[in-house]
Amino acid sequence: MKTITINTPSCNSVIYCGNGAFVERTALLKDKKLFIITDSNVYKLYKSHIESAFGDSPAYVLPAGERSKNYHQLLKILSAMLKAGVTRSSTVVAFGGGVVGDIAGLAASLYMRGVNLIQIPTTLLSQVDSSVGGKTAVDFEGVKNIIGAFYQPYEVIVDPLFLRTLPRRELRCGLGEIIKYGALDSGIYRKLIENKNTIFSEQFMEGITYDCIAHKAEVVTADERDTGGKRKTLNLGHTTGHAFELYYKRKSHGEFVLIGMYYEIYIAKRLGMCDAAYADTLIDLIKRVIKNVPAYEDASKAAQFAKFDKKNTQVSRISLIAPKCEGESVEITLPAEQYCKLIEDCSAYLQENKA
């Protein structure tokens, strides 16, 4: 088991990463007053683990899925915490994927102005990305993550045990974030290239998870609240990915990140802001995970949702992060009309070159 520490002004978070981390770390929680938040899928799969680790601690079980990440469920969680007698000395345990981590983290930040938080991510995506760094949120009025707070967990327990029950689609979602990190970090990029034929293997995922967390920890330590610019790089693929996710809804977040990366790499390449050979290598990695990147007839309409992205400083201009060359990214800011036209052009290119 390895450890990574994030030292920020608000909290020192320790991430425990590796086989056996769940059993070893939860054994130290026996004497703490806990409140568990999970979802219906995770509870069904890991009920015995929850009971073994947390005994009769009160638990709130969300309906599984992104639709539960809303303020109505947030209020239900806060009500359940109050009825369970949660106090300032209690600890909220977020046991699940990204939706659970986001809403549980926000509930922990709000209840009595903040109670202790532990994240135990159970999906590849949440292990490599969303459980680390303190971003918490719910969706509102059709906009993703528009209500939220920065609230650091004091502990994150990352155990590959939970990856073994994930369907291939969930692995694709996590690999979307892993390829994102590869576009930001030359060491991760090299490992992806060297293992491109085995990226779905358990052995590869266990090793690369630590590398992704280490990269994010460095970024969060330098820019906890996304004000210095460095943390903004972690949004690579997300401007377009979020816009498509809001409009189309038929795929999951991680899949839309992969699709968003493809479209944004196309834009960077068209504008001469990304090395062409490097762009093609990243696209090859994306296509190894999601073979057929979709062309959308109404892509320009979907692209309009990018106006709500938090990176934008003006509604009329769209900001996105794109790969530049190995280990480097670039921020591209475009008039909304130009951005939507380039998204439409990329969709047309995909349609013309459909295998």
N, C-alpha and C positions, 0 to 999 in steps of 0.2 A: 504494500500500500504506500502510495506517495502522497505528499501534502503540498498544497500551494496556498500561499497567503496573499490576500488583498488588503493592503493597508490604506485606508482612506480616512478623511477627517471624521466621518460619521461612525465608522465601525471597522474593526479588524476581522475579516472573514477568513475562515480556514476551510479549504476544500480538501476532503479526503477521497482519494481516487484509487480504485483497484479492487481486485477480488477480495471478498471478505469484509469490505468496508462497512456494509450494512449491519452485519451481526456485531462486529467489533464496536462500532460507534454507538449503536442503539442500546447496547448493553450498559452504557454509561448514563442512560437517560432514565433508569428505573426509578430513581427517587425524585424525579422532576414532575411537576404538574403539567400535563400535556393536553393539547387539543389538536386532533388530527383532521386534516382536510384532504379528501381524496375524491375520485370520481367512480362512477358505477362500474366501468370496465376494469379499472385497476383494483377496486375492492373485490370484484368477482375473481380475478386472477390471483390476488395476493392476500386474501382474507386471513389465511393462516399465518402469514408473515406479520401482518398488522397486529393480530392478536398475540402472537408470540413476542413481538418486540415492544408493544405498547400496552399490553394487558387490557384492562377495562377502561382505559382513557376514553373520554367522549370523542366521537367522530362525526363529522358532517360529510355526507356523500353527495357530490354533485352529479347531475345527469351528465354523461360523457359528451364531449364535443364543444366546439367553438361557440355554439349558441348559448352555452351556459356562462360565458364570460361577459356578464352584463350586470348592471347595478341592482337589478331585482335579486339576483342570486347573491350579490355582495351583501345586501341588507339581510337576507335570510341567514347568511353565515354569521354576521354580527349579532343577530338575534339569538342564534344557537350558542354563540360564545357567551353571551350574557346569561342565558338560561343555565349553561353549564358551570357558571361561577368562575369564569376565566378572570384572572387578576393580572396586575402588572408584573408579577413574578412568574406567570405561566409562560409556556413556550408553545407556539403554533408550529405544527409540523406539516409542511406541504409535501404530500406523498403522491406523486403522479407526474404527468407530463406538463407541457407548457401552459395550458389553460389553468390547471390546478395551481401551478407555481405563481402565475400572474395574479389570480384573484385572491389566493391565500396570502400572498405577500402584501397585497393592498389592504386586505382585512387586518392583518397584523399591524400594519402601519397606522391604521385608523383607530383601532380599539384601544381605549384609554390612552390615546396619543402615542401608542407604540408598545408592543410586547415582543419578546424574543421570538426569532424566526429561524427554523431549520428547513432547508430544502433537501428533499430526497427525490431527485428526478428519475423517472422510470422509462423515459423514451430516449432514443439517441439524440434527437434534436434538443431536448431539454438538458441532457447531460453535457453536450458540447457547447451549449449557448445560453438558453433562456434562464436556467437556474442560477447562473453566475452573473454578478454585476449589479444586482439590486433594482432592476427595472420591474415595476409592478403596474398592472393596469387592468381596466375592463374596456370593452368596446361600448360606444354610445352613438345613437342616431346614425348607424351605418358607417361610422368611422372607427377604425381599429385603434385601440390603445389611447384614446383621446382623454380618458380620465385615469390618472395614475400618479405615482409618486416614486421617487428613488428611496428604496428602503433595503438596506443590506441584511442578508441573513448572517448570523454569526457563525453558521456552519452549513456546509453543503456536503452531502454524502453521495458519492458517485460510484456505483457498483455495477460492473458489467453483467451481474446476475440477471438484471431486469431486461437486458437486451435479448435474451434467449427466447422470450415469448413474443417478440415483436413480429408482426407480419412484414412482408417485403416492402409494402407501401410505407410503413413507418420508418424502415431503414432508409428508403429513398429520401424521406423528409429530413432525416438527420444528415445524410450525405450532402444535401443541398447546403446546409450550413458549413459542413466540413470543406466543401469545394470553395465556398466563400472565403474561409480562412486561408485556403491554399492560394487564392488570388491576392491575399494581403501579406502572407508570410512565406518567404522563399523556402524555408525548411519544410513546412507542411506541403508546399507545392511539389517539392522534390519527392517527398514520400508518396504523394498521390501518383506522380508519374511512374515511380518505381513499382508501385503496387496496383497500377490501373486495371490489371486483369483480375485482381482479387479484392477489390474494394468492398465487396459485400461480405467478406469473410469475417468471422467473429474475431480472429486474431488481429487483423488489421484495425478493426474498429476499436478494440480495447486499447491499442497503442496510440492511435491518432487522437482519441478523446483527450488524453492528458495534454498533448501538444496544443490542441485547440483551446483548452481551458487556460493553459499557461499563457498563450498569446492574449486571450481576453483579459486575464488578470493583470497583465502588464498595461494594457490600454486603460482599464478601469482605474487602476492605481494612479495613472497620470491624469485622468479626466473623468472623475467619478460621475459628475452630473451633466456630461455632454455639453460643456461650455467652452472647452479649449480647442475643439476641432478634431482631436485625435479619435475620440470615441465615435465620431460621425462616420469614420471609415467602416465601422461594423455594420452599417446599413447597406453595404454593397448588395445589389440585387433586390433590395427591399422596397425602393420607391415604386418601381413598376410591379414587383411582386405583390405588394399590398394593394395597389390599384386594381390589378386583375382579380385578386382574392375578393375584394369588395364587390366587384361587378359580376364575376362569373360564379363564384362560390362552389363550383363543382369539384375542386381539388383541395388539398390541405395546404397549410401554410408553407411547409418545407418544399412541396412540389412547386408552389408559386414562386418561391425564392429562386429555385433552379430556372424556371421559365423567365422570371424577371432578370436574372443574370444574363441569360442568352440575349434577350432584347437589349439590355444595356451595353453588353459587349458589342453588339451590332452597331449601336449608336456611337460608341467610342471609336470603333474601327472606321466607321463612315466619316467621322469628324477628324480622323488622323491623330487621335489622342491615345491610341493603344497600339502597341507593336503588333503587326498583323500576324506574324508567326506565333507569337505568344497567345493572341486572341484565339487562334485556331486550336491551339493545344487545350485551352480552357474549355472551348466548345466541345472538343472531343470528350473531355471528362464529363461534362454535363450530359452528353448523349449516351454515355455509358450507364448513367443512372436513370435518365428519362429519355428513352429512345426517340420518341416522336414529340419534339417541341411543337406545341399547337400553333397553328395560324388562326387568327380570329378575324372574322369578317368585319366586326364592329370594334376593332382594337382601338381606334381613335376615341370612341365613346368611353371605353374602359379607362383609357389613359387620362381622361378628365379627372378621375378620382385622385390622381397624383397631386392635384392642387392642394389636397388636405394634408400632405406629408409634412411632418414636423420640422424637417430640415429647411423647408422653404422660408424665405424671409419676405416674399411677396407672392400673392395669389397668382399673379400673372407670369411668374417664372418658376420653373421646376428645377430643383437641385437633385442630382443623383451622384452616387459614388461609383466609379468604374475602374477596372484594372488598367494600369498604364504599361508596366513591364514587370518582370519577375520581382516580387517583393514590394512593389510600389503601386499606389492607387492615385486617382485624381478626382477632384470634385468638378463636375460639369454642371453649369447653370444655363438653362435655355429658356427662351420665351415659350410659354405653354403651347402656342400654336406650332412652333417648330418641333417641340418634343412630341406632340401628338402625331404630327406628320411622319416623323422618323419611326415611331411605333407602328404606324400604319404601313410604312415602307417595309419594315422588318417582317410584318405579318404577310405582306404580299410576296416577299422573298421566300419565306417558308412555304407558302402555298405553291409557288412556282417550282420549288426544289423538293417537293414532297416525294419520298421514295415510293 
